[in-house]
């Protein structure tokens, strides 16, 4: 082996190592920066999520209950019209002030609104854009808050940026998601 080819080999490996180190630093900085963007208003996500789970049971919902809010007993994806398109509908909740005698917890209402302003005028708080449906109860909201799906999604995206193998997994997951929806 010549000195020239050994030098090339070492230089090439150093370039690869330097590139990988830069990518690792970028990923670490992005992750550190992402932690500063709290999506739970500074609250402990586990405590907040657990509170919603324990105080948001579907049994605490008051009438009228939106039509799509019900227990899931069949595969919702087997009906192509489910859920209905809802680009301009907002699901919102409101504490009713009534107490459930068996649990001592406050009851609440869910309602669909055409606009955010309409919900605010009725003293409701928006939970998400789209129809109130089977996963719209405050209990389900607590599960989403507790799990922090945002961080895992960001991580997946970052891995897809820096890794060809991860890009392939993300593309495959997206294809499957599109097929299901």
trRosetta pair geometry for C-beta under 8 A, 3 or more apart (Angstrom, degrees):
i j d omega theta_ij theta_ji phi_ij phi_ji
1 5 5.9 -114 -170 77 83 119
1 6 5.7 91 141 -57 114 100
2 5 4.8 89 60 11 89 97
2 6 6.9 -151 95 -4 46 88
3 6 5.6 -57 -147 40 32 113
3 7 6.2 37 153 -23 66 106
4 7 5.7 -52 -148 34 29 113
4 8 6.6 30 152 -19 62 104
5 8 5.5 -48 -146 35 36 114
5 9 6.3 42 152 -23 65 103
6 9 5.6 -51 -148 34 32 114
6 10 6.4 28 154 -15 65 105
7 10 5.9 -56 -147 38 30 107
7 11 6.1 29 156 -17 66 110
8 11 5.7 -57 -144 40 29 110
8 12 6.0 29 158 -20 65 109
9 12 6.0 -56 -146 36 25 110
9 13 6.4 22 156 -16 62 108
10 13 5.8 -58 -148 39 29 110
10 14 6.3 31 153 -20 65 107
11 14 5.7 -56 -149 36 30 112
11 15 6.5 33 152 -21 64 103
12 15 5.7 -51 -151 32 32 113
12 16 6.6 31 151 -16 64 105
13 16 5.6 -53 -148 37 34 112
13 17 6.2 34 153 -19 67 107
14 17 5.6 -53 -143 39 32 111
14 18 6.1 34 156 -21 65 106
15 18 5.8 -55 -146 36 28 111
15 19 6.4 29 154 -18 63 106
16 19 5.8 -54 -148 36 30 111
16 20 6.3 28 154 -16 64 108
17 20 5.7 -55 -146 39 30 111
17 21 6.2 33 154 -22 65 106
18 21 5.6 -53 -146 35 30 112
18 22 6.5 33 154 -21 64 102
19 22 5.8 -52 -150 33 31 111
19 23 6.5 29 152 -17 64 106
20 23 5.7 -55 -150 37 33 112
20 24 6.4 34 152 -20 66 105
21 24 5.7 -52 -147 36 33 112
21 25 6.4 34 153 -20 65 104
22 25 5.8 -55 -150 36 31 111
22 26 6.4 33 152 -20 65 105
23 26 5.6 -52 -148 35 32 113
23 27 6.4 33 153 -18 65 105
23 162 4.8 128 -177 -139 123 121
24 27 5.7 -53 -147 37 32 111
24 28 6.3 31 154 -17 65 107
25 28 5.8 -55 -146 39 30 111
25 29 6.2 30 156 -19 65 107
26 29 5.9 -56 -146 37 29 110
26 30 6.3 28 156 -18 64 107
26 162 7.6 164 78 -81 116 127
27 30 5.9 -56 -148 37 29 110
27 31 6.3 26 156 -17 64 108
27 158 5.5 116 -131 167 90 126
27 162 6.1 -45 -65 -24 121 157
28 31 5.8 -57 -146 38 30 109
28 32 6.2 29 156 -18 65 107
29 32 5.8 -54 -145 38 30 110
29 33 6.1 29 156 -17 65 109
30 33 5.7 -57 -145 40 29 110
30 34 6.1 35 153 -26 65 106
30 154 7.9 -163 145 168 109 113
30 158 5.9 170 95 -110 144 134
31 34 5.5 -49 -145 31 31 115
31 35 6.9 38 154 -25 61 98
31 154 7.9 141 -106 124 68 120
31 155 7.5 45 -104 -97 108 83
31 158 7.3 -60 -61 -18 90 177
32 35 5.9 -50 -158 24 33 113
32 36 7.5 33 147 -20 60 99
33 36 5.9 -52 -164 25 41 112
33 37 7.5 32 144 -13 66 101
34 37 5.8 -59 -161 34 43 108
34 151 7.1 128 140 -119 130 78
34 154 5.6 135 -138 152 155 162
35 38 7.9 17 171 -70 48 69
38 41 6.7 -152 115 -21 113 7
38 42 5.5 101 97 -68 160 43
39 148 7.3 137 57 -131 122 91
39 150 5.6 82 -3 29 162 162
40 43 4.6 -101 142 59 104 87
40 44 7.6 -74 114 82 145 9
40 45 4.8 -163 -37 -87 162 80
40 48 5.6 171 -167 39 126 161
40 145 6.3 99 -104 -163 113 103
43 47 6.8 -121 168 74 95 104
43 48 4.5 83 127 -56 131 131
44 47 4.1 57 84 18 112 112
44 48 6.3 165 81 -12 55 89
45 48 5.7 -58 -138 44 29 110
45 49 5.8 30 162 -20 66 111
45 145 5.9 -160 -159 157 84 80
45 146 6.1 143 149 -121 88 36
45 148 5.6 7 -178 -54 163 113
46 49 5.9 -54 -140 39 25 110
46 50 6.2 26 158 -19 62 109
46 146 5.8 66 -118 -139 47 88
47 50 5.9 -56 -146 37 26 110
47 51 6.4 30 153 -24 62 105
48 51 5.7 -53 -152 30 30 113
48 52 6.7 26 154 -13 64 104
48 142 7.6 -161 130 -132 62 78
48 145 5.6 -93 110 147 105 139
48 146 7.6 -169 80 -75 72 69
49 52 5.9 -57 -153 38 33 108
49 53 6.3 34 151 -21 67 106
49 142 4.6 117 -168 -176 58 71
49 143 6.8 99 -168 -88 111 15
49 144 7.8 -162 -123 67 109 40
49 145 4.1 -170 -88 90 87 95
49 146 2.6 159 148 -60 165 87
49 147 7.4 136 -130 -10 156 55
50 53 5.5 -53 -146 36 34 114
50 54 6.2 21 160 -10 68 108
50 142 6.8 137 -59 -176 7 123
50 146 6.6 93 -43 -92 60 129
51 54 6.2 -63 -147 43 27 101
51 55 5.8 -5 165 8 66 119
51 142 6.9 -159 71 -119 50 122
52 55 6.3 -71 -129 54 24 91
52 56 4.9 3 178 -7 67 134
52 138 5.1 -132 -165 162 90 87
52 139 6.6 167 141 -107 78 27
52 141 5.3 -99 175 90 146 92
52 142 2.8 -175 89 -75 103 101
52 145 6.2 93 23 30 146 137
52 146 8.0 -147 51 -33 110 100
53 56 6.6 -55 -107 42 12 101
53 139 5.3 65 -136 -147 48 72
53 142 3.8 -149 -46 112 67 148
53 143 6.5 91 -88 -56 106 69
53 146 7.1 0 -35 -26 123 141
54 57 7.9 -18 -175 -38 26 93
54 105 7.9 -159 141 -99 75 144
54 142 7.8 160 7 -140 54 171
55 60 7.6 -26 170 13 51 171
55 105 5.5 -173 -135 -154 70 127
55 106 7.3 18 -168 47 106 85
55 138 6.6 -52 99 117 77 136
56 60 6.8 -124 -154 51 25 131
56 108 7.3 -27 -126 31 71 141
56 137 5.6 139 153 151 100 87
56 138 2.4 -133 -130 92 129 96
56 139 4.0 -168 97 -47 96 56
56 140 7.6 -113 123 19 131 52
56 141 6.5 -103 179 43 172 101
56 142 5.8 172 33 -17 135 119
57 60 5.0 100 67 -5 82 100
57 103 7.6 160 28 -55 142 172
57 105 7.5 97 23 80 109 155
57 137 7.3 -26 166 169 16 138
57 139 5.5 63 -91 -58 33 132
58 61 5.6 -23 -167 -7 54 118
58 69 7.7 178 -137 167 109 103
58 71 7.6 143 114 -70 170 79
58 137 4.8 -77 -79 -98 78 154
58 139 6.5 -73 -32 19 70 133
59 100 7.3 74 124 -129 97 153
59 103 7.8 116 98 -17 124 140
60 100 5.7 -89 -111 -43 84 137
60 103 7.5 -73 -79 53 106 145
60 105 5.9 -63 -102 105 137 116
60 106 7.3 65 -169 100 130 42
60 107 4.8 -163 -177 -120 79 61
60 108 6.0 44 127 21 105 81
60 138 7.9 -41 72 38 125 120
61 65 5.5 62 143 -102 130 110
61 69 7.0 -174 -148 139 164 140
61 107 7.2 134 -118 -166 3 91
61 108 6.6 -42 -107 76 50 71
61 109 7.1 92 -159 -114 69 36
61 110 6.4 -32 -134 5 113 102
61 137 6.8 -88 -58 -116 119 101
62 65 7.8 179 98 -65 28 79
62 96 5.1 63 -1 -65 151 156
62 98 6.7 97 -80 47 139 134
62 107 4.9 83 -46 151 106 126
62 108 6.8 -167 7 89 95 21
62 109 5.1 -51 60 -80 100 82
64 111 8.0 72 77 -99 89 92
65 69 5.1 -118 172 76 99 120
65 70 7.8 106 133 -69 132 72
65 110 6.9 39 -143 54 63 101
66 69 4.8 85 64 -4 86 110
66 91 7.6 -89 -4 -125 167 97
66 110 5.6 -78 -2 110 112 103
66 111 6.5 158 -61 -119 107 33
66 112 5.5 103 -120 -22 134 99
66 131 7.1 175 159 180 141 87
66 132 4.1 108 42 75 158 120
66 133 7.7 -77 104 -71 124 37
66 136 7.6 -8 52 70 134 153
68 83 6.3 54 -149 -127 154 104
68 84 8.0 -134 -68 12 140 95
68 131 5.4 57 34 139 148 127
68 132 6.4 155 65 96 98 60
68 133 4.0 -41 128 -114 120 74
68 134 6.7 -86 152 -30 81 67
69 110 6.0 116 -66 76 160 144
69 132 5.3 -23 -55 136 113 101
69 133 6.2 -170 -77 -157 57 15
69 134 6.5 158 -134 -83 41 34
69 136 5.8 -81 -101 54 105 115
69 137 7.2 116 -155 -58 114 83
70 134 6.1 -48 61 -96 51 86
71 134 7.1 76 -150 -138 11 106
72 76 6.3 -62 -137 -40 111 109
72 134 4.8 70 -57 -168 97 156
74 78 6.6 -75 150 37 106 131
75 78 4.4 86 88 -20 105 108
76 79 6.8 -61 -170 38 47 97
76 82 5.2 -126 -175 127 82 126
76 83 7.3 5 171 -46 126 74
76 134 7.1 -137 -70 12 145 144
77 82 7.5 -137 -92 84 24 101
77 180 6.1 -49 -136 -175 155 80
77 181 7.7 -91 -122 -92 115 45
79 82 4.0 54 88 6 110 120
81 84 6.3 5 168 -91 81 71
83 86 6.8 -35 131 -7 113 121
83 130 7.3 67 112 179 149 112
83 131 5.7 -161 179 49 129 128
83 133 5.5 -65 -102 -89 137 152
84 131 6.5 74 55 -29 91 149
86 89 4.1 -63 -168 36 103 119
86 129 7.7 168 121 153 100 71
86 130 4.6 101 92 -141 130 59
86 131 4.7 -142 -84 -26 161 86
88 114 6.5 15 137 -165 98 68
88 115 7.7 -16 176 -80 94 62
89 112 5.4 -15 -173 -166 111 109
89 113 7.3 141 -163 71 61 39
89 114 6.8 -43 -108 -109 60 41
89 129 7.4 119 80 -174 52 62
89 130 6.1 39 81 -153 95 18
89 131 5.4 16 110 -69 143 61
90 112 7.1 139 72 -158 44 56
90 113 4.8 -28 65 65 98 91
90 114 7.6 -2 19 87 90 7
90 115 7.1 13 7 158 127 8
90 116 5.9 112 -51 -79 169 61
90 119 5.7 -84 99 -36 131 142
90 126 5.1 -48 177 -127 124 110
90 128 7.5 -178 -154 98 65 36
90 129 5.7 -45 -104 -114 72 55
90 130 7.7 44 -112 25 31 29
91 110 6.4 -7 -172 -170 96 103
91 111 7.7 154 -152 80 54 32
91 112 6.1 -34 -96 -98 60 65
91 113 8.0 164 -90 19 14 79
91 126 7.2 101 78 -156 48 64
91 127 5.2 -49 104 56 96 100
91 128 5.4 8 50 59 109 77
91 129 7.7 169 16 -121 79 6
91 130 6.3 -21 -13 81 108 61
91 131 6.4 63 -64 153 106 21
91 132 3.9 133 -129 -71 113 73
91 133 7.7 -92 -83 -1 147 66
91 136 5.2 -102 178 -143 155 135
92 110 7.3 156 82 -152 39 57
92 111 5.8 -29 66 65 86 79
92 112 7.8 135 19 -110 79 18
92 113 5.6 11 6 0 125 121
92 119 4.1 151 -47 -147 164 130
92 122 7.9 119 97 74 145 115
92 124 3.7 84 135 142 128 122
92 125 5.9 165 -161 79 91 30
92 126 4.8 -51 -96 -93 94 45
92 127 6.2 162 -114 -1 33 79
92 132 8.0 -82 26 -64 39 116
93 108 5.4 16 -175 166 108 126
93 109 6.6 158 -154 81 59 51
93 110 5.4 -29 -96 -96 78 66
93 111 7.8 145 -95 18 32 72
93 124 6.4 152 70 -162 19 90
93 125 5.8 -27 62 61 74 86
93 127 5.6 54 -8 -41 104 119
93 138 6.5 87 -128 -66 169 102
94 108 6.4 164 82 -160 40 81
94 109 4.9 -10 57 55 91 100
94 111 7.3 1 5 11 109 114
94 122 7.4 -92 -61 126 146 93
94 123 6.1 79 -125 110 126 81
94 124 4.5 -76 -54 -105 105 72
94 125 7.0 143 -81 11 57 75
95 106 5.5 5 -157 144 108 133
95 107 7.7 121 -162 86 60 44
95 108 5.3 -51 -106 -102 45 89
96 106 7.1 174 49 172 75 87
96 107 4.6 -24 40 92 128 92
96 108 5.8 -168 -13 -105 88 26
96 109 5.7 101 -69 -25 100 95
97 106 7.2 -19 -105 -152 12 108
98 106 7.2 120 75 -156 42 63
98 107 4.6 -16 79 36 96 121
99 104 6.4 -13 -178 -155 114 38
99 105 7.0 159 -152 83 71 22
99 106 5.9 -48 -99 -96 64 52
99 107 7.1 -164 -99 -9 12 87
100 103 4.7 18 95 41 122 96
100 104 6.9 -48 75 8 77 14
100 105 5.2 1 35 60 114 74
100 106 7.6 -169 -1 -100 84 3
100 107 5.7 118 -49 -61 88 93
101 104 7.7 23 -158 -68 21 49
108 138 6.4 60 54 -21 156 133
109 124 7.8 -83 89 -110 102 109
110 127 7.8 -39 -128 10 99 139
110 132 4.5 140 155 -148 121 152
110 136 5.8 106 -150 124 151 121
110 137 7.4 -91 -49 -98 143 50
111 119 7.7 166 87 -118 102 89
111 122 7.5 -71 82 113 149 151
111 124 6.1 -99 52 -107 112 158
111 132 6.9 108 60 -17 2 147
112 131 5.8 -19 -102 -134 129 65
112 132 5.5 -129 -62 5 83 97
113 116 7.4 114 104 -88 130 21
113 118 4.5 179 -171 91 115 111
113 119 4.1 -155 22 -61 167 90
113 122 7.3 -161 -96 26 131 133
113 124 6.9 170 -37 70 138 143
113 126 7.8 -93 45 -95 127 90
114 118 5.7 57 53 15 79 157
115 118 4.5 104 58 0 85 101
115 119 7.2 -148 96 -2 51 83
116 119 5.7 -56 -155 36 36 111
116 120 6.3 34 150 -18 69 107
116 126 5.9 -34 -126 -54 87 144
117 120 5.7 -55 -146 39 33 111
117 121 6.2 36 154 -22 66 107
118 121 5.8 -53 -147 35 28 113
118 122 6.6 17 156 -9 62 109
119 122 6.0 -66 -151 43 30 103
119 124 4.4 -87 -171 75 83 109
119 125 7.5 126 152 -95 117 3
119 126 5.5 93 107 -66 161 85
120 123 7.6 36 -178 -78 35 26
120 124 7.3 -96 -70 57 24 66
126 129 7.7 17 -178 -64 123 59
127 132 7.9 72 51 -102 125 89
127 136 6.5 120 89 -161 144 86
127 138 7.9 -125 -110 -92 142 65
127 141 6.0 -89 -158 -91 122 135
128 136 7.3 -129 37 -121 116 91
130 133 7.5 -44 133 -5 105 115
131 136 7.9 -101 123 -55 58 146
132 136 4.2 -178 -155 119 70 171
133 136 5.3 116 46 -21 46 113
135 140 4.4 176 -169 -171 69 159
136 140 6.5 27 11 58 6 136
136 141 7.7 24 -170 -48 38 96
137 140 4.9 100 58 6 76 98
137 141 7.1 -132 103 -3 44 87
138 141 5.1 -47 -147 35 41 120
138 142 6.5 51 150 -25 66 98
139 142 5.7 -50 -157 29 32 115
139 143 7.0 34 146 -20 62 99
140 143 5.5 -47 -153 29 40 114
140 144 6.6 39 150 -16 67 101
141 144 5.7 -55 -153 37 34 111
141 145 6.3 34 151 -19 67 107
142 145 5.6 -53 -143 38 32 111
142 146 6.0 31 159 -20 67 109
143 146 5.9 -57 -144 38 27 110
143 147 6.2 17 161 -13 63 114
144 147 6.2 -65 -144 41 25 105
144 149 6.4 -51 -155 1 77 115
145 148 7.4 14 176 -64 33 62
148 151 4.8 23 141 10 113 110
148 152 7.3 125 111 -8 76 87
149 152 5.8 -59 -154 43 46 107
149 153 6.0 49 150 -24 74 108
150 153 5.7 -61 -150 38 28 112
150 154 6.3 29 154 -19 66 105
151 154 5.7 -52 -147 35 32 111
151 155 6.3 33 154 -20 65 106
152 155 5.5 -50 -145 36 34 114
152 156 6.3 38 153 -22 64 104
153 156 5.7 -52 -148 34 31 112
153 157 6.4 32 152 -18 63 106
154 157 5.7 -58 -152 37 31 113
154 158 6.3 29 154 -18 67 106
155 158 5.8 -55 -147 37 31 109
155 159 6.3 30 154 -18 65 106
156 159 5.8 -55 -148 37 29 111
156 160 6.4 33 151 -22 62 107
156 166 7.5 -173 -163 -176 59 113
156 170 6.3 137 162 -97 99 105
157 160 5.5 -56 -151 35 31 114
157 161 6.7 34 151 -24 64 101
157 170 7.5 96 -100 -119 44 146
158 161 5.6 -49 -153 27 36 113
158 162 6.7 6 160 2 67 108
159 162 6.4 -72 -145 49 31 92
159 163 5.4 -26 176 28 71 121
159 166 3.9 -134 139 -158 96 162
159 170 7.8 161 87 -48 91 118
160 163 6.9 -72 -110 56 18 80
160 166 4.8 -128 -84 124 47 102
160 167 4.8 103 -159 -91 76 58
160 169 7.7 -127 -92 64 91 85
160 170 4.2 9 -100 -18 133 154
161 167 7.9 112 -62 -77 15 98
162 166 7.4 30 67 43 66 137
163 166 3.8 72 80 12 114 108
163 167 6.5 -171 95 -14 58 80
164 167 5.4 -49 -148 31 33 117
164 168 6.7 36 152 -21 63 100
165 168 5.8 -52 -158 30 32 112
165 169 6.8 30 146 -16 63 104
166 169 5.4 -52 -149 36 40 112
166 170 6.2 41 152 -21 70 103
167 170 5.7 -53 -147 36 31 111
167 171 6.3 33 153 -19 64 106
168 171 5.7 -54 -148 37 30 112
168 172 6.4 30 153 -18 64 107
169 172 5.7 -56 -148 38 31 111
169 173 6.2 31 153 -19 66 106
170 173 5.7 -54 -146 37 30 111
170 174 6.2 32 154 -21 65 106
171 174 5.7 -54 -147 35 29 112
171 175 6.5 33 152 -21 63 104
172 175 5.7 -51 -150 33 32 113
172 176 6.5 31 153 -16 64 105
173 176 5.7 -55 -150 37 32 110
173 177 6.2 35 151 -21 66 107
174 177 5.5 -52 -145 36 32 114
174 178 6.3 32 155 -19 65 105
175 178 5.9 -54 -148 36 28 110
175 179 6.5 32 152 -22 62 107
176 179 5.6 -55 -152 34 32 115
176 180 6.4 26 154 -16 66 106
177 180 5.9 -60 -150 38 31 107
177 181 6.1 -2 163 7 68 112
178 181 6.4 -70 -135 53 27 89
